[in-house]
């Protein structure tokens, strides 16, 4: 360090310079005690340095300390906001870095935080109302328990004990406030439990679902389990999902069951018990259906009635009564849900058939709808004819007689007479008989049938084929001549007329003879044939006309004596 002195001049300022040998270490930076910060009372600040022989220079006026600054020797008393800066200077050491610290003197503040009353889960967000005496904003933090905080809104996340802390960090005017904590209890919410049945009453073996619905006091989602009981017997323990626990069973026996459900609660909700539910398990309602194998049926013919019994409780067992009106006809055992009754003994007419199922241990009784079974009377058709055999063109009368177990069909109904596929005609019934007459049957043996068409009570029937034998019809041939007597060379006409026995017009040819000599053969026309001749010799001639017959007529001949003068 150096100054300059000259006459007439003031001494110069001190010039100072420090020269360091290369590699000289730097002195340690001074430290303050107590540490800089906020204080409400005056402080005595002690400066220290660890460098041997170090001298501490400091300032409190905001200027940068140098070797010209005050030398620290005794603690510095501060009672107002002051910034102390200091350096350490030591021989053989470079000057230290500047140590700086501000001592602030602020007002104290306190926090008022009201007690938080007991809450019940799940309470809505709580608005925290702690205040600082400084008026500065208060911060909150959850120290423990099932809750979260954002700003001054506290959200409860479960039941239990919650501790929340209020704090204020202070500023240049106020020191930090001492934190204040409040602990409060979040109680479990109560619940109610309602029990329902999917099907009540139900039948044995039927699936029934019991649903236990939990309703929390203030809402929310419960967890845990529900125990289902039948009286004192535990049916099952079921986990809760969506505030519901369900149990499905088909194992309930016939009777009335006192079903209850018990919710065991969880961390947030208390348990609860439902009111008992009276589940009635009764015999299953059955349905009996009845069908007939043939309707209408014939008297004396087999008809089978089949009863089918169905039930939601499985395949029914037991017996079925078959009734005609109020009269039991038969009792049959169910096999795989069906029972059969074959019979040939139903009377002709309308029969009211029902099937009555008597039930079993699991299934109730049921009766089918009335099945109207029509039983038609079997008829017998007997055919006769008169005369038989007959001849061509002769009238033949066919007589049919109809009988049945309940008498003859009513008068006025018709019977059809057929030869093969050809309808000959019809007859009308009267007193059980009908007739039909015809003379149009051709020669031969013909199979004739009588067919009764039936009605609502009587079954149709066809007679056995009747063989009607029709022979050829007899004929008579009458021979005349003109003129007779005649004269030699005169034309004479012989006329043969062939007459049938019963009717019709014969066909065929007539042969004219003079003794054994054939004069000519002429075809019949309208039942007659004529032959004219003019060369007969004088004398008596034995003339004959012979009809040769046909498919329908028997041949015949007629004589005549022709005198030629």
Secondary structure, DSSP 8 states (H G I E B T S, - for coil): -B----TTS-----B------TT--B----EEES-SEEESS-EEEEEE--STT-EEEEESSSS---TTSEE--S-EEE-S-EEEEEEEE-TTSB----EEEEEEE-B---EE------EESS---EE---EETT----EEEEEESSEEEETTEEEE-SSEEEEEEEE----SSB-----EEEEEEEE-B-EEEEEEESSSSEETT--EEEEEEEEETT-----SEEEEEETTEEEEEEE-BTTEEEEEES---SEEEEEEEEE---SSB--EE---EEEEEE-B-EEEEEEESSSSEETTS-EEEEEEEEETTSS--SEEEEEETTEEEEEEE-BTTEEEEEES---SEEEEEEEEE---SSB--EE---EEEEEEB-EEEEEEEESSSEETT--EEEEEEEEETT----TT-EEEEEETTEEEEEEE-BTTEEEEEES---SEEEEEEEEE---SSB--EE---EEEEEE-B-EEEEEEEESSSB-TT--EEEEEEEEESSSS---SEEEEEETTEEEEEEE-BTTEEEEEES---SEEEEEEEEE---SSB--EEEEEEEEE-
